[in-house]
Amino acid sequence: MAMAGLEPRSNLSARSSSWAAEIMSLLSLSGPLILAQIAGILLFTTDVVMMGWLGPAYLAAGSLSTSLMHPISLGGMGVIMATSPLIAQAIGARRFRDVRRVARQGLWVSVVLSVLTIPIILSAKPIFLALGQIPSVVDDAQTYLNIAAFALPPSYGIIVYRSVLQAHGKTGVLLAIAVMGVLLNALINYCLMFGNFGFPRLELAGAAISTVFVNFVMLATGLFVVSVHPATRRYHVLVRILKPDWPRFAQIWRLGVPIGLSMLSEVGLFGVAVIMMGWISTEAVAAHAVALQVAAISFMVPLGLSMGATVRVGLHFGAGSAEGVRRAGWSAMGLTALFMALTCTAYLTMPQVFVHLFLDPNVPGNAETIRLATSYLLVAGMFQIFDGGQVASTAALRGLSDTHVPMIVALVGYWVFGLAVAYGMAFVWGLAGVGIWAGLATGLGFVAVVLTARFALRERLGLLRAMPEGR
């Protein structure tokens, strides 16, 4: 089907006449994305809370599981996230046929990534044991992962339909799907983890079954919406899905692998932090899970803004507007810094309030875990600005298809500076878990400063060289 003259039905535009207009466009696009991200993290938070209801040992096993599952999952998602700037740039340049081609090949890449990553998840036990983790916790973690591994294929595919819909400004649909997933996950968890309503009590296995089922439901729903929504149905994304398009397939890998490695390096550092916590105590692992979950919830706001930033920068880049790129990038960074200043204040002034949402202070056995989680959250408060800065600057550069240098910066920042500081402060200087969190802050700070500077120097560095002439 010829699509050269197709105008996508969208409330987005690559044009913005002022800073205020750009900020409003960014907020209009990112608002539902932020809520969708919060809903998405609440899906996992539901698992964490209910694991806490089962007891600290189950919470530690769940945290250990995610130390492997999340880096691999998010690394794969990062590869597929190359579809977002590619689709936005295609719309900005009015190359509408490329939207269909990129989306289809994104689904192909999802399948290949699943084949590569599921076997790693299924082989977690010897990895954890070799890293000195507590055998009983490892056994419970592997029980969860044996099932949860099969949530990877739909979780990868979800990124494809999300890229199509957010590039057209249809982020309210993404929010609706995410909320549906949260509610469905909570219901199935309640039934299968605790044996309610006549269902068997499966504990961690029940949480894993829920995760797999909900991800497949969300994928099916999203692809259906893309196929029937007036803004996207003319792309016929699922028609002739088996037809290869090797240039686009290679383009997604070429742009996406650095994105995936960047995300893997960051999340991998947090995963290694769980391993190091396991060298301290079960309570340290459980406390780390709680503090990390609290910080992750607030991170959904800058993450949602960053998704909008990639789209806005990509639209301006495709339309040949250097001024639009400037406004979109700095608007996202400014809004992110403002929000993270608020979360910094909250975590530094009332950390116990957040910790008590996960652990009952009236249970004597929770006392040590609560104490540790509170101390970790204080450190998390100190690195909020850096955490927001690194995700906003990375997203702005991603909209320019600049992914290779940010990947190198992330690898150096997280695995050279971050890991070294974490190990040294925790085990050489004796600060234990607080030292590990200080290392996380160091890595985030390095990446935030370097990549923000790179965006500021984008013209001198030639990052706009491939941009077409303005229309």
Buried (B, 14 or more C-beta within 10 A) or exposed (E): EEBEEBEBBBEBBBBBEEEEBBBEBBBBBBBBBBBBBBBBBBBBBBBBBBBBEBBBBBBBBBBBBBBBBBBBBBBBBBBBBBBBBBBBBBBBBBBBBBBBBBBBBBBBBBEBBBEEBBEBBEEBBEBBBEBEBBEEBBEBBBBBBBBBBBBBBBBBBBBBBBBBBBBBBBBBBBBBBBBBBBBBBBBBBBBBBBBEEEBEEBBBBBBBBBBBBBBBBBBEBBBEBBBEBEBBEBBBBEEEEEEEBEEBBEBBBEBBBBBBBBBBBBBBBBBBBBBBBBBBBBBBBBBBBBBBBBBBBBBBBBBBBBBBBBBBBBBBBBBBBBEBBBBBBBBBBBBBBEBBEEBBEBBBEEBEEBBBBBBEEEEEEBEBBBBBBBBBBBBBBBBBBBBBBBBBBBBBBBBBBBBBBBBBBBBBBBBEBBBEBBBBBBBEEEBBBBBBBBBBBBBBBBBBBBBBEBBBEBEEBEBBEEBEEEE
